[in-house]
Amino acid sequence: MPVAAYGSRPALRAGEVALKGRVSYSWNDGIAVMYGLEKYYVPEGTGKPLEQKASRLAVRLKVAPWGQGKIEGLEDRL
């Protein structure tokens, strides 16, 4: 769960990670951030079952030391 947005890399405590993103637009007190993780490709014929349980899926990420994220897989939260 994101907790803050910074203009440069923040100091991190144990167990924290910084994910690099770009602000695509802002309004009032909110921002929309693009992390380069907005698309996830699955093998042909497997998408429909994933769409049906999308509301309970969590994305498992691996984050490099420089902040780039990579989707490692999906996990069912049930």
PyMOL Python script that loads the backbone (N, CA, C, O; Angstrom):
from pymol import cmd

cmd.read_pdbstr("""\
ATOM      1  N   MET A   1       0.844  -1.172   0.000  1.00  0.00           N
ATOM      2  CA  MET A   1       0.000   0.000   0.000  1.00  0.00           C
ATOM      3  C   MET A   1       0.896   1.243   0.000  1.00  0.00           C
ATOM      4  O   MET A   1       1.749   1.387   0.875  1.00  0.00           O
ATOM      5  N   PRO A   2       0.710   2.135  -0.968  1.00  0.00           N
ATOM      6  CA  PRO A   2       1.505   3.372  -0.987  1.00  0.00           C
ATOM      7  C   PRO A   2       1.204   4.214   0.247  1.00  0.00           C
ATOM      8  O   PRO A   2       0.067   4.282   0.713  1.00  0.00           O
ATOM      9  N   VAL A   3       2.254   4.856   0.767  1.00  0.00           N
ATOM     10  CA  VAL A   3       2.060   5.708   1.940  1.00  0.00           C
ATOM     11  C   VAL A   3       2.453   7.158   1.679  1.00  0.00           C
ATOM     12  O   VAL A   3       2.043   8.050   2.421  1.00  0.00           O
ATOM     13  N   ALA A   4       3.240   7.404   0.635  1.00  0.00           N
ATOM     14  CA  ALA A   4       3.666   8.772   0.352  1.00  0.00           C
ATOM     15  C   ALA A   4       4.230   8.854  -1.061  1.00  0.00           C
ATOM     16  O   ALA A   4       4.540   7.837  -1.682  1.00  0.00           O
ATOM     17  N   ALA A   5       4.355  10.073  -1.551  1.00  0.00           N
ATOM     18  CA  ALA A   5       4.987  10.331  -2.849  1.00  0.00           C
ATOM     19  C   ALA A   5       6.085  11.368  -2.631  1.00  0.00           C
ATOM     20  O   ALA A   5       5.896  12.343  -1.904  1.00  0.00           O
ATOM     21  N   TYR A   6       7.219  11.150  -3.259  1.00  0.00           N
ATOM     22  CA  TYR A   6       8.375  12.023  -3.091  1.00  0.00           C
ATOM     23  C   TYR A   6       8.912  12.446  -4.453  1.00  0.00           C
ATOM     24  O   TYR A   6       8.756  11.727  -5.440  1.00  0.00           O
ATOM     25  N   GLY A   7       9.536  13.598  -4.501  1.00  0.00           N
ATOM     26  CA  GLY A   7      10.170  14.077  -5.724  1.00  0.00           C
ATOM     27  C   GLY A   7      11.514  13.426  -5.994  1.00  0.00           C
ATOM     28  O   GLY A   7      11.994  13.435  -7.128  1.00  0.00           O
ATOM     29  N   SER A   8      12.126  12.861  -4.961  1.00  0.00           N
ATOM     30  CA  SER A   8      13.392  12.141  -5.108  1.00  0.00           C
ATOM     31  C   SER A   8      13.354  10.940  -4.162  1.00  0.00           C
ATOM     32  O   SER A   8      12.467  10.834  -3.314  1.00  0.00           O
ATOM     33  N   ARG A   9      14.307  10.055  -4.313  1.00  0.00           N
ATOM     34  CA  ARG A   9      14.325   8.823  -3.518  1.00  0.00           C
ATOM     35  C   ARG A   9      14.369   9.137  -2.015  1.00  0.00           C
ATOM     36  O   ARG A   9      15.262   9.854  -1.563  1.00  0.00           O
ATOM     37  N   PRO A  10      13.423   8.614  -1.248  1.00  0.00           N
ATOM     38  CA  PRO A  10      13.395   8.872   0.197  1.00  0.00           C
ATOM     39  C   PRO A  10      14.330   7.930   0.953  1.00  0.00           C
ATOM     40  O   PRO A  10      14.756   6.905   0.421  1.00  0.00           O
ATOM     41  N   ALA A  11      14.639   8.282   2.182  1.00  0.00           N
ATOM     42  CA  ALA A  11      15.360   7.371   3.078  1.00  0.00           C
ATOM     43  C   ALA A  11      14.374   6.274   3.471  1.00  0.00           C
ATOM     44  O   ALA A  11      13.211   6.557   3.762  1.00  0.00           O
ATOM     45  N   LEU A  12      14.830   5.039   3.480  1.00  0.00           N
ATOM     46  CA  LEU A  12      13.949   3.912   3.777  1.00  0.00           C
ATOM     47  C   LEU A  12      14.349   3.228   5.070  1.00  0.00           C
ATOM     48  O   LEU A  12      15.526   3.164   5.424  1.00  0.00           O
ATOM     49  N   ARG A  13      13.342   2.717   5.767  1.00  0.00           N
ATOM     50  CA  ARG A  13      13.579   1.918   6.963  1.00  0.00           C
ATOM     51  C   ARG A  13      13.505   0.443   6.582  1.00  0.00           C
ATOM     52  O   ARG A  13      13.087   0.106   5.475  1.00  0.00           O
ATOM     53  N   ALA A  14      13.904  -0.420   7.481  1.00  0.00           N
ATOM     54  CA  ALA A  14      13.850  -1.854   7.243  1.00  0.00           C
ATOM     55  C   ALA A  14      12.433  -2.271   6.858  1.00  0.00           C
ATOM     56  O   ALA A  14      11.461  -1.858   7.491  1.00  0.00           O
ATOM     57  N   GLY A  15      12.326  -3.083   5.824  1.00  0.00           N
ATOM     58  CA  GLY A  15      11.023  -3.569   5.382  1.00  0.00           C
ATOM     59  C   GLY A  15      10.297  -2.653   4.422  1.00  0.00           C
ATOM     60  O   GLY A  15       9.228  -3.016   3.931  1.00  0.00           O
ATOM     61  N   GLU A  16      10.836  -1.478   4.136  1.00  0.00           N
ATOM     62  CA  GLU A  16      10.208  -0.537   3.198  1.00  0.00           C
ATOM     63  C   GLU A  16      10.883  -0.619   1.837  1.00  0.00           C
ATOM     64  O   GLU A  16      12.064  -0.949   1.734  1.00  0.00           O
ATOM     65  N   VAL A  17      10.122  -0.317   0.803  1.00  0.00           N
ATOM     66  CA  VAL A  17      10.669  -0.213  -0.551  1.00  0.00           C
ATOM     67  C   VAL A  17      10.166   1.074  -1.180  1.00  0.00           C
ATOM     68  O   VAL A  17       9.113   1.588  -0.802  1.00  0.00           O
ATOM     69  N   ALA A  18      10.915   1.589  -2.131  1.00  0.00           N
ATOM     70  CA  ALA A  18      10.491   2.763  -2.895  1.00  0.00           C
ATOM     71  C   ALA A  18      10.279   2.305  -4.328  1.00  0.00           C
ATOM     72  O   ALA A  18      11.184   1.735  -4.937  1.00  0.00           O
ATOM     73  N   LEU A  19       9.109   2.547  -4.865  1.00  0.00           N
ATOM     74  CA  LEU A  19       8.759   2.167  -6.227  1.00  0.00           C
ATOM     75  C   LEU A  19       8.760   3.424  -7.087  1.00  0.00           C
ATOM     76  O   LEU A  19       8.047   4.383  -6.794  1.00  0.00           O
ATOM     77  N   LYS A  20       9.555   3.417  -8.138  1.00  0.00           N
ATOM     78  CA  LYS A  20       9.687   4.587  -9.004  1.00  0.00           C
ATOM     79  C   LYS A  20       8.484   4.693  -9.940  1.00  0.00           C
ATOM     80  O   LYS A  20       8.072   3.710 -10.555  1.00  0.00           O
ATOM     81  N   GLY A  21       7.932   5.894 -10.036  1.00  0.00           N
ATOM     82  CA  GLY A  21       6.799   6.130 -10.921  1.00  0.00           C
ATOM     83  C   GLY A  21       6.837   7.544 -11.467  1.00  0.00           C
ATOM     84  O   GLY A  21       7.683   8.353 -11.085  1.00  0.00           O
ATOM     85  N   ARG A  22       5.910   7.827 -12.364  1.00  0.00           N
ATOM     86  CA  ARG A  22       5.782   9.160 -12.952  1.00  0.00           C
ATOM     87  C   ARG A  22       4.360   9.661 -12.731  1.00  0.00           C
ATOM     88  O   ARG A  22       3.394   8.929 -12.945  1.00  0.00           O
ATOM     89  N   VAL A  23       4.242  10.894 -12.308  1.00  0.00           N
ATOM     90  CA  VAL A  23       2.916  11.497 -12.153  1.00  0.00           C
ATOM     91  C   VAL A  23       2.374  11.788 -13.542  1.00  0.00           C
ATOM     92  O   VAL A  23       2.985  12.522 -14.319  1.00  0.00           O
ATOM     93  N   SER A  24       1.212  11.199 -13.848  1.00  0.00           N
ATOM     94  CA  SER A  24       0.625  11.434 -15.168  1.00  0.00           C
ATOM     95  C   SER A  24      -0.291  12.656 -15.154  1.00  0.00           C
ATOM     96  O   SER A  24      -0.409  13.349 -16.164  1.00  0.00           O
ATOM     97  N   TYR A  25      -0.935  12.925 -14.028  1.00  0.00           N
ATOM     98  CA  TYR A  25      -1.688  14.163 -13.850  1.00  0.00           C
ATOM     99  C   TYR A  25      -2.027  14.337 -12.380  1.00  0.00           C
ATOM    100  O   TYR A  25      -1.917  13.397 -11.593  1.00  0.00           O
ATOM    101  N   SER A  26      -2.439  15.540 -12.013  1.00  0.00           N
ATOM    102  CA  SER A  26      -2.821  15.812 -10.636  1.00  0.00           C
ATOM    103  C   SER A  26      -4.074  16.679 -10.616  1.00  0.00           C
ATOM    104  O   SER A  26      -4.393  17.360 -11.591  1.00  0.00           O
ATOM    105  N   TRP A  27      -4.769  16.640  -9.501  1.00  0.00           N
ATOM    106  CA  TRP A  27      -5.969  17.454  -9.292  1.00  0.00           C
ATOM    107  C   TRP A  27      -6.137  17.671  -7.798  1.00  0.00           C
ATOM    108  O   TRP A  27      -5.803  16.785  -7.012  1.00  0.00           O
ATOM    109  N   ASN A  28      -6.634  18.802  -7.395  1.00  0.00           N
ATOM    110  CA  ASN A  28      -6.847  19.137  -5.980  1.00  0.00           C
ATOM    111  C   ASN A  28      -5.763  18.533  -5.097  1.00  0.00           C
ATOM    112  O   ASN A  28      -4.607  18.950  -5.162  1.00  0.00           O
ATOM    113  N   ASP A  29      -6.127  17.549  -4.268  1.00  0.00           N
ATOM    114  CA  ASP A  29      -5.169  16.910  -3.359  1.00  0.00           C
ATOM    115  C   ASP A  29      -4.762  15.523  -3.828  1.00  0.00           C
ATOM    116  O   ASP A  29      -4.241  14.741  -3.032  1.00  0.00           O
ATOM    117  N   GLY A  30      -4.982  15.196  -5.085  1.00  0.00           N
ATOM    118  CA  GLY A  30      -4.672  13.852  -5.568  1.00  0.00           C
ATOM    119  C   GLY A  30      -3.728  13.850  -6.755  1.00  0.00           C
ATOM    120  O   GLY A  30      -3.564  14.861  -7.438  1.00  0.00           O
ATOM    121  N   ILE A  31      -3.113  12.706  -6.991  1.00  0.00           N
ATOM    122  CA  ILE A  31      -2.254  12.519  -8.150  1.00  0.00           C
ATOM    123  C   ILE A  31      -2.519  11.135  -8.749  1.00  0.00           C
ATOM    124  O   ILE A  31      -2.943  10.217  -8.047  1.00  0.00           O
ATOM    125  N   ALA A  32      -2.270  10.998 -10.033  1.00  0.00           N
ATOM    126  CA  ALA A  32      -2.312   9.703 -10.706  1.00  0.00           C
ATOM    127  C   ALA A  32      -0.879   9.356 -11.088  1.00  0.00           C
ATOM    128  O   ALA A  32      -0.210  10.126 -11.777  1.00  0.00           O
ATOM    129  N   VAL A  33      -0.416   8.202 -10.641  1.00  0.00           N
ATOM    130  CA  VAL A  33       0.970   7.796 -10.867  1.00  0.00           C
ATOM    131  C   VAL A  33       1.009   6.564 -11.759  1.00  0.00           C
ATOM    132  O   VAL A  33       0.244   5.619 -11.560  1.00  0.00           O
ATOM    133  N   MET A  34       1.894   6.577 -12.732  1.00  0.00           N
ATOM    134  CA  MET A  34       2.127   5.433 -13.617  1.00  0.00           C
ATOM    135  C   MET A  34       3.438   4.784 -13.183  1.00  0.00           C
ATOM    136  O   MET A  34       4.466   5.453 -13.077  1.00  0.00           O
ATOM    137  N   TYR A  35       3.393   3.474 -12.935  1.00  0.00           N
ATOM    138  CA  TYR A  35       4.571   2.753 -12.457  1.00  0.00           C
ATOM    139  C   TYR A  35       5.191   1.843 -13.511  1.00  0.00           C
ATOM    140  O   TYR A  35       6.206   1.197 -13.250  1.00  0.00           O
ATOM    141  N   GLY A  36       4.591   1.785 -14.699  1.00  0.00           N
ATOM    142  CA  GLY A  36       5.079   0.865 -15.712  1.00  0.00           C
ATOM    143  C   GLY A  36       4.619  -0.559 -15.449  1.00  0.00           C
ATOM    144  O   GLY A  36       5.173  -1.507 -16.005  1.00  0.00           O
ATOM    145  N   LEU A  37       3.611  -0.711 -14.606  1.00  0.00           N
ATOM    146  CA  LEU A  37       3.082  -2.021 -14.242  1.00  0.00           C
ATOM    147  C   LEU A  37       1.605  -2.143 -14.631  1.00  0.00           C
ATOM    148  O   LEU A  37       0.900  -3.024 -14.138  1.00  0.00           O
ATOM    149  N   GLU A  38       1.151  -1.271 -15.500  1.00  0.00           N
ATOM    150  CA  GLU A  38      -0.277  -1.183 -15.792  1.00  0.00           C
ATOM    151  C   GLU A  38      -0.795  -2.308 -16.678  1.00  0.00           C
ATOM    152  O   GLU A  38      -2.007  -2.489 -16.791  1.00  0.00           O
ATOM    153  N   LYS A  39       0.097  -3.065 -17.308  1.00  0.00           N
ATOM    154  CA  LYS A  39      -0.315  -4.184 -18.162  1.00  0.00           C
ATOM    155  C   LYS A  39       0.337  -5.462 -17.667  1.00  0.00           C
ATOM    156  O   LYS A  39       1.495  -5.466 -17.248  1.00  0.00           O
ATOM    157  N   TYR A  40      -0.432  -6.557 -17.724  1.00  0.00           N
ATOM    158  CA  TYR A  40       0.098  -7.865 -17.347  1.00  0.00           C
ATOM    159  C   TYR A  40      -0.433  -8.863 -18.366  1.00  0.00           C
ATOM    160  O   TYR A  40      -1.644  -9.026 -18.515  1.00  0.00           O
ATOM    161  N   TYR A  41       0.459  -9.516 -19.051  1.00  0.00           N
ATOM    162  CA  TYR A  41       0.069 -10.460 -20.093  1.00  0.00           C
ATOM    163  C   TYR A  41       0.047 -11.878 -19.543  1.00  0.00           C
ATOM    164  O   TYR A  41       0.950 -12.294 -18.817  1.00  0.00           O
ATOM    165  N   VAL A  42      -0.997 -12.607 -19.899  1.00  0.00           N
ATOM    166  CA  VAL A  42      -1.157 -13.994 -19.463  1.00  0.00           C
ATOM    167  C   VAL A  42      -1.223 -14.888 -20.702  1.00  0.00           C
ATOM    168  O   VAL A  42      -1.497 -14.404 -21.800  1.00  0.00           O
ATOM    169  N   PRO A  43      -0.975 -16.187 -20.534  1.00  0.00           N
ATOM    170  CA  PRO A  43      -1.064 -17.091 -21.681  1.00  0.00           C
ATOM    171  C   PRO A  43      -2.466 -17.066 -22.303  1.00  0.00           C
ATOM    172  O   PRO A  43      -3.465 -16.904 -21.602  1.00  0.00           O
ATOM    173  N   GLU A  44      -2.519 -17.226 -23.594  1.00  0.00           N
ATOM    174  CA  GLU A  44      -3.788 -17.210 -24.315  1.00  0.00           C
ATOM    175  C   GLU A  44      -4.745 -18.244 -23.726  1.00  0.00           C
ATOM    176  O   GLU A  44      -4.365 -19.381 -23.444  1.00  0.00           O
ATOM    177  N   GLY A  45      -5.991 -17.821 -23.549  1.00  0.00           N
ATOM    178  CA  GLY A  45      -7.022 -18.707 -23.020  1.00  0.00           C
ATOM    179  C   GLY A  45      -7.121 -18.723 -21.501  1.00  0.00           C
ATOM    180  O   GLY A  45      -7.992 -19.402 -20.957  1.00  0.00           O
ATOM    181  N   THR A  46      -6.257 -17.997 -20.801  1.00  0.00           N
ATOM    182  CA  THR A  46      -6.300 -18.003 -19.334  1.00  0.00           C
ATOM    183  C   THR A  46      -6.814 -16.695 -18.755  1.00  0.00           C
ATOM    184  O   THR A  46      -6.948 -16.573 -17.537  1.00  0.00           O
ATOM    185  N   GLY A  47      -7.104 -15.722 -19.597  1.00  0.00           N
ATOM    186  CA  GLY A  47      -7.506 -14.401 -19.115  1.00  0.00           C
ATOM    187  C   GLY A  47      -8.883 -14.336 -18.486  1.00  0.00           C
ATOM    188  O   GLY A  47      -9.062 -13.645 -17.482  1.00  0.00           O
ATOM    189  N   LYS A  48      -9.862 -15.033 -19.042  1.00  0.00           N
ATOM    190  CA  LYS A  48     -11.242 -14.938 -18.549  1.00  0.00           C
ATOM    191  C   LYS A  48     -11.361 -15.390 -17.089  1.00  0.00           C
ATOM    192  O   LYS A  48     -11.997 -14.689 -16.302  1.00  0.00           O
ATOM    193  N   PRO A  49     -10.777 -16.532 -16.691  1.00  0.00           N
ATOM    194  CA  PRO A  49     -10.865 -16.904 -15.274  1.00  0.00           C
ATOM    195  C   PRO A  49     -10.219 -15.867 -14.344  1.00  0.00           C
ATOM    196  O   PRO A  49     -10.705 -15.647 -13.235  1.00  0.00           O
ATOM    197  N   LEU A  50      -9.143 -15.239 -14.784  1.00  0.00           N
ATOM    198  CA  LEU A  50      -8.506 -14.199 -13.974  1.00  0.00           C
ATOM    199  C   LEU A  50      -9.398 -12.974 -13.862  1.00  0.00           C
ATOM    200  O   LEU A  50      -9.505 -12.381 -12.789  1.00  0.00           O
ATOM    201  N   GLU A  51     -10.046 -12.588 -14.968  1.00  0.00           N
ATOM    202  CA  GLU A  51     -10.958 -11.444 -14.934  1.00  0.00           C
ATOM    203  C   GLU A  51     -12.095 -11.684 -13.955  1.00  0.00           C
ATOM    204  O   GLU A  51     -12.533 -10.758 -13.274  1.00  0.00           O
ATOM    205  N   GLN A  52     -12.579 -12.924 -13.880  1.00  0.00           N
ATOM    206  CA  GLN A  52     -13.711 -13.235 -13.006  1.00  0.00           C
ATOM    207  C   GLN A  52     -13.355 -13.117 -11.525  1.00  0.00           C
ATOM    208  O   GLN A  52     -14.233 -12.862 -10.701  1.00  0.00           O
ATOM    209  N   LYS A  53     -12.097 -13.297 -11.180  1.00  0.00           N
ATOM    210  CA  LYS A  53     -11.708 -13.162  -9.778  1.00  0.00           C
ATOM    211  C   LYS A  53     -10.771 -11.971  -9.545  1.00  0.00           C
ATOM    212  O   LYS A  53     -10.052 -11.931  -8.547  1.00  0.00           O
ATOM    213  N   ALA A  54     -10.783 -11.017 -10.456  1.00  0.00           N
ATOM    214  CA  ALA A  54      -9.869  -9.869 -10.381  1.00  0.00           C
ATOM    215  C   ALA A  54     -10.003  -9.077  -9.087  1.00  0.00           C
ATOM    216  O   ALA A  54      -9.005  -8.565  -8.582  1.00  0.00           O
ATOM    217  N   SER A  55     -11.197  -8.964  -8.544  1.00  0.00           N
ATOM    218  CA  SER A  55     -11.390  -8.147  -7.339  1.00  0.00           C
ATOM    219  C   SER A  55     -10.696  -8.732  -6.111  1.00  0.00           C
ATOM    220  O   SER A  55     -10.507  -8.024  -5.122  1.00  0.00           O
ATOM    221  N   ARG A  56     -10.317  -9.991  -6.152  1.00  0.00           N
ATOM    222  CA  ARG A  56      -9.653 -10.590  -4.994  1.00  0.00           C
ATOM    223  C   ARG A  56      -8.193 -10.974  -5.272  1.00  0.00           C
ATOM    224  O   ARG A  56      -7.561 -11.649  -4.459  1.00  0.00           O
ATOM    225  N   LEU A  57      -7.667 -10.546  -6.412  1.00  0.00           N
ATOM    226  CA  LEU A  57      -6.277 -10.846  -6.745  1.00  0.00           C
ATOM    227  C   LEU A  57      -5.339  -9.766  -6.220  1.00  0.00           C
ATOM    228  O   LEU A  57      -5.685  -8.585  -6.198  1.00  0.00           O
ATOM    229  N   ALA A  58      -4.163 -10.179  -5.802  1.00  0.00           N
ATOM    230  CA  ALA A  58      -3.103  -9.258  -5.392  1.00  0.00           C
ATOM    231  C   ALA A  58      -1.920  -9.481  -6.333  1.00  0.00           C
ATOM    232  O   ALA A  58      -1.658 -10.605  -6.762  1.00  0.00           O
ATOM    233  N   VAL A  59      -1.225  -8.417  -6.643  1.00  0.00           N
ATOM    234  CA  VAL A  59      -0.057  -8.490  -7.520  1.00  0.00           C
ATOM    235  C   VAL A  59       1.193  -8.654  -6.659  1.00  0.00           C
ATOM    236  O   VAL A  59       1.404  -7.896  -5.713  1.00  0.00           O
ATOM    237  N   ARG A  60       2.011  -9.637  -6.988  1.00  0.00           N
ATOM    238  CA  ARG A  60       3.288  -9.844  -6.298  1.00  0.00           C
ATOM    239  C   ARG A  60       4.375  -9.170  -7.132  1.00  0.00           C
ATOM    240  O   ARG A  60       4.578  -9.513  -8.297  1.00  0.00           O
ATOM    241  N   LEU A  61       5.071  -8.208  -6.524  1.00  0.00           N
ATOM    242  CA  LEU A  61       6.098  -7.435  -7.218  1.00  0.00           C
ATOM    243  C   LEU A  61       7.488  -7.764  -6.708  1.00  0.00           C
ATOM    244  O   LEU A  61       7.676  -8.184  -5.567  1.00  0.00           O
ATOM    245  N   LYS A  62       8.445  -7.562  -7.582  1.00  0.00           N
ATOM    246  CA  LYS A  62       9.850  -7.552  -7.190  1.00  0.00           C
ATOM    247  C   LYS A  62      10.337  -6.151  -7.540  1.00  0.00           C
ATOM    248  O   LYS A  62      10.133  -5.684  -8.661  1.00  0.00           O
ATOM    249  N   VAL A  63      10.979  -5.479  -6.588  1.00  0.00           N
ATOM    250  CA  VAL A  63      11.429  -4.105  -6.805  1.00  0.00           C
ATOM    251  C   VAL A  63      12.949  -4.062  -6.732  1.00  0.00           C
ATOM    252  O   VAL A  63      13.552  -4.471  -5.740  1.00  0.00           O
ATOM    253  N   ALA A  64      13.559  -3.556  -7.806  1.00  0.00           N
ATOM    254  CA  ALA A  64      15.010  -3.427  -7.869  1.00  0.00           C
ATOM    255  C   ALA A  64      15.481  -2.312  -6.932  1.00  0.00           C
ATOM    256  O   ALA A  64      14.692  -1.434  -6.582  1.00  0.00           O
ATOM    257  N   PRO A  65      16.742  -2.331  -6.523  1.00  0.00           N
ATOM    258  CA  PRO A  65      17.262  -1.282  -5.627  1.00  0.00           C
ATOM    259  C   PRO A  65      17.066   0.136  -6.164  1.00  0.00           C
ATOM    260  O   PRO A  65      16.979   1.079  -5.377  1.00  0.00           O
ATOM    261  N   TRP A  66      16.995   0.308  -7.481  1.00  0.00           N
ATOM    262  CA  TRP A  66      16.825   1.642  -8.073  1.00  0.00           C
ATOM    263  C   TRP A  66      15.352   2.006  -8.245  1.00  0.00           C
ATOM    264  O   TRP A  66      15.048   3.069  -8.786  1.00  0.00           O
ATOM    265  N   GLY A  67      14.417   1.141  -7.793  1.00  0.00           N
ATOM    266  CA  GLY A  67      13.002   1.491  -7.762  1.00  0.00           C
ATOM    267  C   GLY A  67      12.146   0.944  -8.875  1.00  0.00           C
ATOM    268  O   GLY A  67      10.933   1.156  -8.860  1.00  0.00           O
ATOM    269  N   GLN A  68      12.713   0.251  -9.839  1.00  0.00           N
ATOM    270  CA  GLN A  68      11.917  -0.309 -10.935  1.00  0.00           C
ATOM    271  C   GLN A  68      11.207  -1.573 -10.458  1.00  0.00           C
ATOM    272  O   GLN A  68      11.823  -2.456  -9.862  1.00  0.00           O
ATOM    273  N   GLY A  69       9.904  -1.646 -10.729  1.00  0.00           N
ATOM    274  CA  GLY A  69       9.127  -2.805 -10.318  1.00  0.00           C
ATOM    275  C   GLY A  69       8.895  -3.767 -11.464  1.00  0.00           C
ATOM    276  O   GLY A  69       8.869  -3.374 -12.631  1.00  0.00           O
ATOM    277  N   LYS A  70       8.727  -5.033 -11.116  1.00  0.00           N
ATOM    278  CA  LYS A  70       8.426  -6.075 -12.091  1.00  0.00           C
ATOM    279  C   LYS A  70       7.372  -6.982 -11.479  1.00  0.00           C
ATOM    280  O   LYS A  70       7.503  -7.407 -10.331  1.00  0.00           O
ATOM    281  N   ILE A  71       6.328  -7.280 -12.243  1.00  0.00           N
ATOM    282  CA  ILE A  71       5.293  -8.182 -11.758  1.00  0.00           C
ATOM    283  C   ILE A  71       5.840  -9.602 -11.773  1.00  0.00           C
ATOM    284  O   ILE A  71       6.272 -10.099 -12.814  1.00  0.00           O
ATOM    285  N   GLU A  72       5.820 -10.252 -10.613  1.00  0.00           N
ATOM    286  CA  GLU A  72       6.285 -11.635 -10.474  1.00  0.00           C
ATOM    287  C   GLU A  72       5.139 -12.625 -10.640  1.00  0.00           C
ATOM    288  O   GLU A  72       5.352 -13.767 -11.048  1.00  0.00           O
ATOM    289  N   GLY A  73       3.934 -12.189 -10.325  1.00  0.00           N
ATOM    290  CA  GLY A  73       2.782 -13.069 -10.449  1.00  0.00           C
ATOM    291  C   GLY A  73       1.566 -12.504  -9.749  1.00  0.00           C
ATOM    292  O   GLY A  73       1.593 -11.396  -9.214  1.00  0.00           O
ATOM    293  N   LEU A  74       0.496 -13.287  -9.762  1.00  0.00           N
ATOM    294  CA  LEU A  74      -0.747 -12.907  -9.123  1.00  0.00           C
ATOM    295  C   LEU A  74      -1.060 -13.906  -8.019  1.00  0.00           C
ATOM    296  O   LEU A  74      -0.761 -15.093  -8.147  1.00  0.00           O
ATOM    297  N   GLU A  75      -1.661 -13.429  -6.937  1.00  0.00           N
ATOM    298  CA  GLU A  75      -2.026 -14.291  -5.822  1.00  0.00           C
ATOM    299  C   GLU A  75      -3.498 -14.080  -5.487  1.00  0.00           C
ATOM    300  O   GLU A  75      -3.975 -12.947  -5.421  1.00  0.00           O
ATOM    301  N   ASP A  76      -4.202 -15.171  -5.278  1.00  0.00           N
ATOM    302  CA  ASP A  76      -5.601 -15.103  -4.871  1.00  0.00           C
ATOM    303  C   ASP A  76      -5.648 -14.826  -3.366  1.00  0.00           C
ATOM    304  O   ASP A  76      -5.082 -15.585  -2.580  1.00  0.00           O
ATOM    305  N   ARG A  77      -6.313 -13.752  -2.967  1.00  0.00           N
ATOM    306  CA  ARG A  77      -6.349 -13.351  -1.550  1.00  0.00           C
ATOM    307  C   ARG A  77      -7.348 -14.141  -0.735  1.00  0.00           C
ATOM    308  O   ARG A  77      -7.506 -13.868   0.455  1.00  0.00           O
ATOM    309  N   LEU A  78      -8.029 -15.107  -1.322  1.00  0.00           N
ATOM    310  CA  LEU A  78      -8.986 -15.926  -0.543  1.00  0.00           C
ATOM    311  C   LEU A  78      -8.350 -17.146   0.020  1.00  0.00           C
ATOM    312  O   LEU A  78      -9.015 -17.933   0.695  1.00  0.00           O
TER     313      LEU A  78
END
""", "prot")
cmd.dss("prot")
cmd.show_as("cartoon", "prot")
cmd.util.cbc("prot")
cmd.orient("prot")
